[in-house]
Amino acid sequence: MESSQDKPQQSPLVSVVLPIFNEEISWVRIALESILNQSHTNIEVIAALDNPARNDILILLNEIREKDNRIKILRNEQNLGLVANLNKALSICTGSYIARMDADDISTPVRLEVQLKYILDHKLDLVGSSINLVAQDGSFIKYKHKQERHEAIVDLLKNGIMGIVHPTFLFNQNLLSKMNGYEFCQHAEDMEFLARAISHGFKVGNVQAPLLSVRHHPRSITKSNTSNMIRNAKSVQNAFSNYLRCGIYTPPNPTQHSGSRPFGSKRLVAAKWLLHIGELNSSRGDRIRSFVFYALAILIGPEMLRSVRLRLIELLISRKYR
């Protein structure tokens, strides 16, 4: 008689949530191929299209689903926004684990396998990874290291820094059932989700290897309502700091200010690019050049002062946890 120990363990089902809005169709294809060609094959991909006008993407999704029935397609009749789209996709996930990915990113073939092993070996509830930043054509720009330990990520978060890259998230079903999805917190929903997860006692971490390539392109820089993002991120930081002080986490009230200056203005786009060049020089170890470009970014766009301050804090914390 065959004992239960002799039976092979079935690999857990991972639900991959892939929100799609207005990405280049070639990028969507590459993103889907990268997640469908994982070494961990027991997956379902929830492709959530939040732009009903993009029939070309819908056609692509249907073509791929004809060849691979692991894809579930959600098509919203009207634009719901990222948070509502994510929550709608999460509501139909059936996996023991849920992974996030954006439609213009590229997962390495072993991403899910490595993250699953890591989350189990380290007894975590949510795990991310370091990333590679790539250009529009997919060519390598730089490696972005993320802190591995739970304590370091908490330290970053209390200083207003998101320690886990959102599209690298992989978390267990228990966390999802306790969290009940994302709260509306414009451009800071990932930070609020992480803060709330930690306040519920869940343990988090990062795989040091870069398991995702994140595409760096103009639309990722010229976000409108940047002032809303800064305000909401600050509100999350305050709520999390309050939790660390007294043990009570109260979700922040998100703000929207229609009169905020769009980040697409030439002045602020130039400041953002100078900040990006400063980061590149910092990653190469050229501190003098990095500080020069940081200073120029602040000079052209004083709004960049907070971003520069956060990068310097992140550098200090990374040294602390070496």
C-alpha positions as CSV (number, residue, x, y, z in Angstrom):
1,M,0.0,0.0,0.0
2,E,1.4,3.4,-1.0
3,S,1.8,5.7,2.0
4,S,1.0,9.5,1.8
5,Q,4.7,10.2,2.1
6,D,5.4,8.3,-1.1
7,K,2.9,10.4,-3.1
8,P,4.4,13.3,-4.9
9,Q,3.6,16.7,-3.6
10,Q,1.5,18.8,-6.0
11,S,3.0,22.2,-6.7
12,P,0.8,25.0,-5.4
13,L,-1.3,27.0,-7.8
14,V,-0.2,30.6,-8.3
15,S,-2.6,33.2,-9.6
16,V,-0.8,35.9,-11.5
17,V,-2.7,39.2,-11.6
18,L,-1.8,41.2,-14.7
19,P,-3.6,44.6,-15.0
20,I,-3.6,46.0,-18.5
21,F,-4.5,49.6,-19.5
22,N,-2.7,51.2,-22.5
23,E,0.6,49.4,-22.9
24,E,2.2,48.7,-26.2
25,I,0.8,45.5,-27.6
26,S,4.3,44.1,-28.2
27,W,5.1,44.7,-24.5
28,V,1.9,42.9,-23.4
29,R,2.8,39.9,-25.5
30,I,6.3,39.8,-24.1
31,A,5.0,40.1,-20.5
32,L,2.5,37.3,-21.0
33,E,5.0,35.0,-22.7
34,S,7.5,35.6,-19.8
35,I,4.9,34.5,-17.2
36,L,3.5,31.6,-19.2
37,N,6.9,30.2,-19.7
38,Q,7.8,29.9,-16.0
39,S,9.6,26.9,-14.7
40,H,6.7,26.7,-12.1
41,T,3.9,25.7,-14.5
42,N,0.9,25.4,-12.1
43,I,-0.4,28.9,-12.7
44,E,-3.5,30.9,-13.8
45,V,-3.0,34.3,-15.3
46,I,-5.8,36.9,-14.7
47,A,-5.4,39.4,-17.6
48,A,-7.5,42.3,-16.5
49,L,-8.0,44.8,-19.4
50,D,-9.2,48.1,-18.0
51,N,-9.4,49.9,-21.4
52,P,-12.4,48.8,-23.4
53,A,-11.1,50.8,-26.4
54,R,-8.1,48.5,-26.8
55,N,-9.6,45.8,-29.0
56,D,-6.2,44.9,-30.3
57,I,-5.1,43.8,-26.8
58,L,-8.3,41.8,-26.4
59,I,-7.7,40.0,-29.7
60,L,-4.2,39.2,-28.6
61,L,-5.4,37.8,-25.3
62,N,-8.0,35.6,-27.0
63,E,-5.3,34.4,-29.4
64,I,-3.0,33.4,-26.6
65,R,-5.8,31.8,-24.6
66,E,-6.7,29.6,-27.6
67,K,-3.2,28.1,-27.2
68,D,-2.9,28.3,-23.4
69,N,-6.1,27.9,-21.3
70,R,-4.3,29.0,-18.1
71,I,-5.3,32.6,-19.0
72,K,-8.5,34.1,-17.7
73,I,-9.6,37.4,-19.4
74,L,-11.4,40.2,-17.6
75,R,-12.5,43.1,-19.8
76,N,-14.1,46.0,-18.0
77,E,-16.9,47.8,-19.9
78,Q,-15.5,51.1,-18.6
79,N,-12.2,52.2,-17.1
80,L,-12.3,51.4,-13.3
81,G,-8.9,52.6,-12.3
82,L,-6.0,50.5,-11.1
83,V,-7.2,49.7,-7.5
84,A,-10.7,48.6,-8.6
85,N,-9.2,46.6,-11.5
86,L,-6.8,44.8,-9.2
87,N,-9.5,44.0,-6.6
88,K,-11.8,42.7,-9.3
89,A,-9.0,40.4,-10.6
90,L,-8.1,39.3,-7.0
91,S,-11.8,38.3,-6.4
92,I,-11.5,35.5,-9.0
93,C,-8.1,34.2,-8.0
94,T,-8.2,30.5,-6.9
95,G,-4.5,30.0,-6.2
96,S,-2.8,29.3,-2.9
97,Y,-0.5,32.2,-3.8
98,I,-1.0,35.4,-5.7
99,A,1.6,37.1,-7.8
100,R,1.6,40.6,-9.3
101,M,3.0,41.8,-12.6
102,D,2.6,44.8,-14.9
103,A,1.9,44.4,-18.6
104,D,5.1,46.1,-19.7
105,D,7.5,44.1,-17.4
106,I,9.3,40.9,-18.0
107,S,9.6,38.0,-15.5
108,T,12.6,35.8,-15.5
109,P,11.8,32.1,-16.3
110,V,12.4,31.0,-12.7
111,R,10.7,34.0,-10.9
112,L,7.8,32.1,-9.4
113,E,9.8,29.0,-8.5
114,V,12.5,31.1,-6.7
115,Q,9.9,33.2,-4.9
116,L,7.8,30.2,-3.8
117,K,10.9,28.5,-2.4
118,Y,12.0,31.7,-0.6
119,I,8.6,32.4,0.9
120,L,8.4,28.9,2.3
121,D,12.1,28.6,3.4
122,H,11.9,31.9,5.3
123,K,8.4,31.5,6.6
124,L,7.2,34.7,5.0
125,D,3.7,35.9,3.9
126,L,4.7,38.3,1.2
127,V,7.9,38.4,-0.9
128,G,9.3,40.6,-3.6
129,S,12.7,40.8,-5.4
130,S,15.4,43.1,-6.6
131,I,14.8,44.2,-10.2
132,N,16.6,45.1,-13.4
133,L,15.6,48.4,-15.0
134,V,15.4,48.2,-18.8
135,A,14.9,50.6,-21.6
136,Q,11.9,50.6,-24.0
137,D,13.6,48.1,-26.3
138,G,14.4,45.8,-23.3
139,S,18.1,46.7,-23.1
140,F,19.6,46.7,-19.6
141,I,20.0,50.0,-17.8
142,K,20.8,49.1,-14.2
143,Y,20.2,46.7,-11.3
144,K,18.1,47.9,-8.4
145,H,18.9,46.2,-5.2
146,K,16.1,45.7,-2.6
147,Q,16.6,45.0,1.1
148,E,16.1,41.3,2.0
149,R,15.1,41.4,5.6
150,H,11.7,42.2,7.1
151,E,13.3,44.6,9.6
152,A,14.9,46.6,6.9
153,I,11.7,46.9,4.9
154,V,9.9,48.2,8.1
155,D,12.7,50.7,8.6
156,L,12.3,52.0,5.0
157,L,8.5,52.2,5.3
158,K,8.6,54.3,8.4
159,N,10.8,56.7,6.5
160,G,8.3,56.9,3.6
161,I,10.2,54.5,1.3
162,M,8.5,51.5,-0.5
163,G,10.9,48.6,0.2
164,I,9.2,46.1,-2.2
165,V,8.6,46.8,-5.9
166,H,4.8,46.3,-6.4
167,P,4.9,44.1,-9.5
168,T,7.3,41.7,-7.8
169,F,4.7,40.9,-5.1
170,L,4.0,37.3,-4.3
171,F,1.8,36.6,-1.2
172,N,-0.2,33.8,0.2
173,Q,-4.0,33.4,0.2
174,N,-4.2,33.8,4.0
175,L,-2.8,37.4,3.7
176,L,-5.3,38.2,0.9
177,S,-8.3,36.9,3.0
178,K,-7.2,39.0,6.0
179,M,-6.4,42.1,3.9
180,N,-9.5,42.1,1.7
181,G,-7.7,43.6,-1.3
182,Y,-6.3,47.1,-1.9
183,E,-7.5,50.4,-0.4
184,F,-8.0,53.4,-2.7
185,C,-4.9,55.4,-2.2
186,Q,-3.9,57.0,-5.5
187,H,-0.4,56.1,-6.7
188,A,0.3,54.8,-3.2
189,E,-2.0,51.8,-3.0
190,D,1.0,49.4,-3.0
191,M,2.6,51.3,-0.1
192,E,-0.7,51.2,1.9
193,F,-1.1,47.5,1.2
194,L,2.4,46.7,2.5
195,A,1.9,48.9,5.6
196,R,-1.4,47.3,6.4
197,A,0.0,43.8,5.8
198,I,2.9,44.4,8.3
199,S,0.4,46.0,10.8
200,H,-1.6,42.7,10.7
201,G,1.6,40.8,11.7
202,F,2.5,39.4,8.3
203,K,6.2,38.9,7.5
204,V,7.7,40.2,4.3
205,G,11.0,40.1,2.5
206,N,12.9,40.3,-0.8
207,V,14.8,37.8,-2.9
208,Q,18.2,39.4,-3.7
209,A,18.3,38.1,-7.3
210,P,16.6,40.4,-9.9
211,L,13.5,38.3,-10.9
212,L,11.7,41.0,-12.9
213,S,12.8,43.5,-15.6
214,V,10.9,46.8,-15.2
215,R,10.6,48.9,-18.3
216,H,11.6,52.5,-18.0
217,H,9.8,54.7,-20.5
218,P,8.4,58.3,-20.7
219,R,4.9,57.2,-19.5
220,S,6.4,55.9,-16.4
221,I,8.0,59.3,-15.7
222,T,5.4,61.8,-16.8
223,K,2.7,60.7,-14.3
224,S,0.0,63.3,-13.7
225,N,-1.2,64.1,-10.2
226,T,2.3,63.6,-8.7
227,S,1.4,65.9,-5.8
228,N,-1.5,63.4,-4.9
229,M,1.0,60.6,-4.9
230,I,3.4,62.5,-2.5
231,R,0.5,63.5,-0.2
232,N,-0.9,60.0,-0.1
233,A,2.5,58.4,0.4
234,K,3.1,60.8,3.3
235,S,-0.3,59.9,4.8
236,V,0.6,56.2,4.6
237,Q,4.0,56.9,6.3
238,N,2.2,58.8,9.1
239,A,-0.3,56.0,9.6
240,F,2.5,53.4,9.7
241,S,4.6,55.4,12.1
242,N,1.6,55.7,14.4
243,Y,1.2,51.9,14.3
244,L,4.8,51.5,15.3
245,R,4.3,53.9,18.2
246,C,1.0,52.7,19.6
247,G,0.2,49.4,17.8
248,I,-2.9,50.8,16.0
249,Y,-3.0,51.2,12.2
250,T,-5.7,53.5,10.8
251,P,-5.8,53.5,7.0
252,P,-5.2,57.0,5.7
253,N,-7.8,59.1,3.9
254,P,-6.5,59.6,0.3
255,T,-6.5,63.0,-1.1
256,Q,-7.2,64.3,-4.6
257,H,-6.4,67.8,-5.7
258,S,-7.6,68.6,-9.2
259,G,-5.6,71.8,-9.1
260,S,-2.2,70.0,-8.7
261,R,0.4,70.8,-11.3
262,P,0.7,67.9,-13.8
263,F,4.0,66.1,-13.7
264,G,4.1,66.2,-17.5
265,S,5.3,69.8,-17.5
266,K,8.7,70.2,-19.3
267,R,10.3,71.6,-16.2
268,L,9.4,68.7,-14.0
269,V,10.1,66.0,-16.6
270,A,13.6,67.5,-17.0
271,A,14.0,67.4,-13.2
272,K,12.9,63.8,-13.1
273,W,15.4,62.8,-15.8
274,L,18.2,64.6,-13.9
275,L,17.1,62.6,-10.8
276,H,17.3,59.4,-12.9
277,I,20.8,60.2,-14.1
278,G,21.8,60.9,-10.5
279,E,20.5,57.4,-9.6
280,L,22.5,55.8,-12.5
281,N,25.7,57.5,-11.3
282,S,25.0,56.5,-7.7
283,S,24.5,52.8,-8.8
284,R,27.9,53.0,-10.6
285,G,29.6,54.3,-7.4
286,D,30.2,57.8,-8.7
287,R,28.9,59.8,-5.7
288,I,30.2,63.2,-6.9
289,R,28.3,63.0,-10.2
290,S,25.2,61.7,-8.5
291,F,25.1,64.6,-6.0
292,V,25.7,67.1,-8.9
293,F,22.7,65.7,-10.8
294,Y,20.6,65.5,-7.6
295,A,21.4,69.2,-6.9
296,L,20.4,70.1,-10.5
297,A,17.2,68.2,-10.2
298,I,16.2,70.1,-7.1
299,L,17.3,73.4,-8.7
300,I,15.0,72.9,-11.7
301,G,12.2,71.2,-9.8
302,P,12.2,72.0,-6.0
303,E,9.5,69.2,-5.8
304,M,12.3,66.7,-6.2
305,L,13.7,67.6,-2.8
306,R,11.7,64.9,-1.1
307,S,12.7,62.3,-3.7
308,V,16.4,63.1,-3.2
309,R,16.0,62.9,0.5
310,L,14.3,59.5,0.3
311,R,17.1,58.1,-1.9
312,L,19.7,59.3,0.6
313,I,17.8,57.7,3.5
314,E,17.5,54.5,1.5
315,L,21.3,54.5,0.9
316,L,21.9,54.9,4.7
317,I,19.5,52.1,5.6
318,S,21.1,49.8,3.0
319,R,24.4,50.3,4.7
320,K,22.9,49.7,8.1
321,Y,21.6,46.2,7.0
322,R,24.7,45.1,5.1
